[in-house]
Amino acid sequence: MKIIVPMAGRGSRLRPHTLTVPKPLIPIAGKPIVQRLVEDIAKVAGEKIDEIAFIIGDFGEEVEQSLIEIAEKLGAKGSIYTQDEPLGTAHAIKCAENSMQGDVVIAFADTLFRADFVLDKVSDGVIWVKKVEDPSAFGVVKLDDYGFITDFVEKPKTFVSDLAIIGIYYFKSAEKLMEEINYIMSNDIKVGGEYQLTTALENLRQKGAKFSLGKVDDWMDCGNKNATVETNGKILAYEKVEMATPPASAIIENSLIIPPCFIGENVEIKNSKIGPFVSLGNGTSIVNSNIENSLIQEKTVINHGNLSNSMIGNNAHYYGVSREISLGDYSVLDFHSKDQ
């Protein structure tokens, strides 16, 4: 089996954090979003993953190497493809056409999920869905009395269904999917100005393909700061057993750690209270601070901070007061400075 991961978008809603790091590589509880995504899919698939193909923008060689290493950790070959223009979900998959053979899982690297089921390989495909309050912002599916999908509708303006497609799909035959993607692109069939995967799915369905549902227990967004901090907290809660003990390299003095928390290597915590629901990246230093429900990345320094629902990037410095903040990489915010 192969996993195809379209992830070319930079994630403008998560700025300033995505100005320096592509959104799928933002760490959640110590691991990049895309790494958690492919690991979760591998668990659900229940079989060996032969290849993971990443469809990226112009992210640079360092990012490409990081992605290949993520694939290799799962015993898979890592492949890199580039999507030069944002022409839609079907176009993104087209970019990885050379890897589209056999059975595949396609997973857009925007969200994380929790699910506990066996992948249904009797159907021609499986579409992961979740009930939502406002389906107008999503592609949705309609079902027949037997639970098979009868219709795919992209961002319906009137109510059709509240079962939103979360961006994860299984296909028994990647070749058949590519036939439909090539058809809609060669005939310039667009929805909302883009080539949509739901168009290809509907064409397959009309030709007799049977698609079943993969329901998830939780669907976690990483679209903006608040959603990403919330997702970090949820992942910490799910993995509270393995997050319980700080690494031996961490220095913790006169401080209280309230689980669940993730504490990276060589973290320094002094005279502080950390948690619950806090992630501290490698090499970060926290002094004289209280931090809860926050995501702090690597090699950052926080002194006299009283933070909640906050997200701070890499190599940042915060010397401050009580507040909720979103501070990007290499930024300095010092409320004790005479220049403030």
C-alpha positions in Angstrom: 0.0 0.0 0.0 1.0 3.6 -0.7 0.2 6.8 1.1 -0.1 10.0 -1.0 0.1 13.3 1.0 -0.8 16.5 -0.8 0.7 19.3 1.4 1.7 22.1 -1.0 -0.2 24.9 0.8 1.8 27.2 3.2 -1.1 27.6 5.7 -1.8 31.3 5.6 -4.3 31.1 8.5 -1.5 29.8 10.8 0.8 32.7 10.2 3.3 33.9 11.5 4.3 30.3 12.3 4.1 29.1 8.7 6.2 32.0 7.4 9.3 29.9 8.2 7.9 26.3 8.5 5.3 24.6 6.3 2.2 23.9 8.3 2.4 20.1 8.0 5.8 20.3 9.8 4.6 22.3 12.8 5.1 20.0 15.8 2.1 18.7 17.8 3.1 17.2 21.1 6.7 16.8 19.8 6.0 15.4 16.3 5.2 17.2 13.0 1.6 17.1 12.0 2.4 15.1 8.8 4.3 12.5 10.8 1.4 12.0 13.1 -0.9 11.7 10.2 0.9 9.0 8.3 1.6 7.1 11.5 -2.2 7.1 12.3 -3.0 5.9 8.8 -0.4 3.1 9.0 -2.1 1.9 12.2 -5.6 1.9 10.6 -4.3 0.3 7.4 -2.9 -2.6 9.3 -0.4 -3.6 6.6 3.1 -2.6 5.3 3.4 0.8 3.7 5.6 0.6 0.7 5.8 4.2 -0.3 4.8 7.6 1.0 4.6 10.3 -1.7 4.6 13.9 -0.5 3.3 16.7 -2.8 4.8 19.9 -1.7 5.4 23.5 -2.8 8.8 25.1 -3.0 9.8 24.2 0.6 13.6 23.6 0.1 15.9 20.6 0.4 15.9 20.5 4.2 12.1 20.0 4.3 12.3 17.4 1.6 14.9 15.4 3.5 12.8 15.7 6.7 9.8 14.2 4.8 11.9 11.3 3.4 13.1 10.5 6.9 9.5 10.4 8.1 8.7 7.9 5.5 11.8 5.8 6.2 10.9 5.6 9.9 7.8 3.7 8.8 9.9 1.4 6.7 8.6 3.1 3.5 10.2 4.7 0.5 9.8 8.5 0.5 9.0 10.3 -2.7 8.8 14.1 -3.3 6.6 15.8 -5.9 6.0 19.5 -6.5 2.7 21.3 -7.1 3.7 24.6 -8.7 0.2 26.1 -8.8 -2.8 25.7 -6.4 -5.2 24.3 -9.0 -7.3 22.1 -6.7 -7.3 18.8 -4.9 -7.4 16.6 -8.1 -4.5 18.6 -9.6 -2.5 18.0 -6.5 -2.9 14.2 -6.8 -2.1 14.5 -10.5 1.3 15.8 -9.6 2.1 12.4 -8.0 0.8 10.3 -10.9 4.0 8.3 -11.1 3.3 6.9 -7.6 -0.4 6.2 -8.2 -0.5 2.5 -8.6 -2.3 -0.2 -6.7 -4.2 0.5 -3.5 -3.5 3.9 -2.0 -4.6 6.1 0.9 -4.7 9.8 0.0 -4.5 12.1 3.0 -4.4 15.9 2.9 -2.1 17.1 5.6 -4.5 19.6 7.2 -5.9 17.7 10.1 -5.3 14.8 12.5 -7.8 12.1 13.4 -8.5 9.4 15.9 -10.3 6.2 14.7 -10.5 2.6 15.7 -11.6 0.3 12.9 -10.4 -2.1 10.3 -10.0 -0.7 6.8 -12.8 -2.0 4.5 -11.1 -3.4 1.4 -14.3 -5.0 0.0 -15.4 -1.6 -1.3 -13.8 0.2 -4.2 -12.9 2.9 -1.8 -13.4 4.3 1.7 -14.1 8.0 2.4 -13.4 9.3 5.9 -16.1 11.6 7.2 -17.2 13.4 10.3 -20.5 15.1 11.2 -20.2 18.9 11.3 -22.5 21.7 12.2 -21.8 23.8 9.1 -21.3 21.6 6.1 -21.2 24.5 3.6 -17.4 24.8 4.0 -16.7 21.1 3.1 -17.2 18.5 0.5 -20.0 16.2 1.8 -21.5 12.8 1.0 -25.0 11.4 0.9 -25.8 7.8 1.7 -28.2 5.0 0.7 -30.0 2.7 3.1 -27.1 0.3 3.1 -24.5 2.9 4.1 -22.9 3.3 0.6 -22.3 6.8 -0.8 -24.8 8.0 -3.4 -23.5 11.5 -4.0 -20.5 13.7 -3.6 -21.2 17.4 -3.3 -18.5 20.1 -3.0 -19.3 22.9 -0.5 -23.2 22.8 -0.8 -24.9 26.2 -0.5 -28.1 24.5 0.7 -28.2 21.6 3.1 -27.4 18.2 1.5 -25.7 16.3 4.3 -23.8 17.0 7.5 -21.2 14.2 6.8 -18.1 16.2 5.8 -15.2 14.6 4.0 -12.2 15.2 6.2 -9.6 14.7 3.5 -8.6 11.1 3.9 -9.5 8.5 1.3 -8.7 4.8 0.5 -8.8 3.6 -3.2 -8.5 -0.1 -4.2 -7.3 1.1 -7.6 -5.2 4.2 -8.0 -5.2 3.7 -11.7 -9.0 4.1 -12.0 -8.9 7.3 -10.0 -6.2 8.7 -12.2 -8.3 7.9 -15.3 -11.0 10.2 -13.9 -8.6 12.9 -12.8 -7.0 13.0 -16.2 -10.4 13.1 -17.8 -11.6 16.1 -15.8 -8.3 18.0 -16.3 -8.1 17.3 -20.1 -11.7 18.5 -20.4 -11.1 21.5 -18.1 -14.0 20.5 -15.7 -13.7 22.8 -12.7 -15.7 23.5 -9.6 -15.0 26.9 -8.0 -12.3 27.5 -10.5 -10.3 24.4 -9.5 -10.1 20.7 -10.4 -11.8 18.9 -7.5 -11.3 15.4 -6.3 -15.0 15.1 -5.5 -15.7 15.5 -9.3 -13.5 12.4 -10.0 -15.2 10.5 -7.1 -18.7 11.3 -8.4 -17.7 10.1 -11.9 -16.4 6.8 -10.5 -19.6 6.4 -8.5 -21.7 6.9 -11.6 -19.7 4.2 -13.3 -20.5 1.7 -10.5 -17.8 2.1 -7.9 -18.9 1.4 -4.4 -17.6 3.7 -1.7 -18.1 3.1 2.0 -17.6 5.3 5.0 -14.7 5.5 7.4 -16.0 7.2 10.5 -13.6 8.9 12.8 -14.0 9.3 16.6 -12.3 12.7 16.5 -11.2 15.1 13.8 -8.7 17.7 14.9 -8.0 20.8 12.9 -4.7 22.6 12.7 -5.9 25.5 10.5 -5.2 28.5 12.8 -3.5 29.2 16.2 -6.5 28.4 18.4 -7.3 25.2 16.6 -3.7 24.1 16.7 -3.4 24.7 20.4 -6.6 22.8 21.0 -5.4 19.9 18.9 -2.1 19.8 20.8 -4.1 19.5 24.0 -6.2 16.7 22.6 -3.2 14.7 21.4 -1.5 15.1 24.8 -4.7 13.8 26.4 -4.8 10.8 24.1 -1.1 10.0 24.7 -1.0 10.8 28.4 0.8 7.6 29.3 3.8 8.2 27.1 3.9 11.9 27.9 4.1 11.3 31.7 7.9 11.3 32.2 10.2 14.1 31.1 13.5 12.9 29.4 16.6 12.5 31.4 18.2 15.5 29.7 15.6 17.9 31.0 16.5 20.2 33.9 13.5 20.8 36.2 14.1 22.8 39.4 11.6 24.1 41.9 8.8 23.6 39.4 5.4 21.8 39.1 4.5 19.9 36.0 0.8 19.2 35.7 0.1 16.4 33.1 -0.6 15.8 30.3 2.5 17.6 29.0 5.2 17.0 26.4 8.7 18.0 27.4 11.4 17.7 24.8 15.1 17.0 25.1 17.4 19.5 27.0 14.4 21.6 28.2 15.1 23.8 31.2 12.3 24.6 33.7 13.0 26.7 36.8 10.7 28.2 39.4 7.7 27.6 37.1 4.4 25.8 36.8 3.8 24.0 33.5 0.5 22.4 32.4 -1.9 21.0 31.8 -1.9 20.6 28.0 1.5 22.2 27.3 4.2 21.1 24.8 7.8 22.3 25.1 10.1 21.7 22.2 13.8 20.7 22.5 16.1 23.1 24.1 13.5 25.5 25.4 14.0 27.4 28.6 11.2 28.4 31.0 12.0 30.5 34.0 9.7 32.1 36.6 6.6 31.4 34.5 3.2 29.8 34.5 2.1 28.2 31.3 -1.0 26.2 30.5 -2.8 25.0 27.3 0.0 26.2 25.0 2.4 25.0 22.3 6.0 26.2 22.6 8.5 25.1 19.9 12.3 24.6 20.0 15.1 26.7 21.6 12.7 29.4 22.9 13.2 31.3 26.1 10.3 32.4 28.3 10.9 34.5 31.4 8.2 35.8 33.7 5.5 34.7 31.4 2.0 33.9 32.4 0.6 32.3 29.3 -2.5 30.4 28.3 -3.9 29.4 24.9 -0.7 30.5 23.3 1.6 29.4 20.5 5.3 30.4 20.3 7.7 29.4 17.5 11.3 28.4 17.4 14.2 30.5 18.7 11.8 33.1 20.1 12.2 35.2 23.3 9.3 36.2 25.5 9.8 38.3 28.6 6.4 39.2 29.7 3.2 39.5 31.5 -0.1 37.7 31.5 -1.5 37.3 28.0 -2.5 35.0 25.2 -0.1 35.3 22.3 0.9 33.9 18.9 4.6 34.6 18.4 6.6 33.4 15.4 10.1 32.1 14.9 13.0 34.3 15.9 10.7 36.9 17.4 11.4 38.9 20.6 8.7 40.3 22.8 10.0 41.9 26.0 7.6 43.8 28.2 10.4 44.6 30.7 12.5 46.4 28.2 12.8 50.2 28.3 12.0 50.3 24.6 8.6 48.7 25.1 
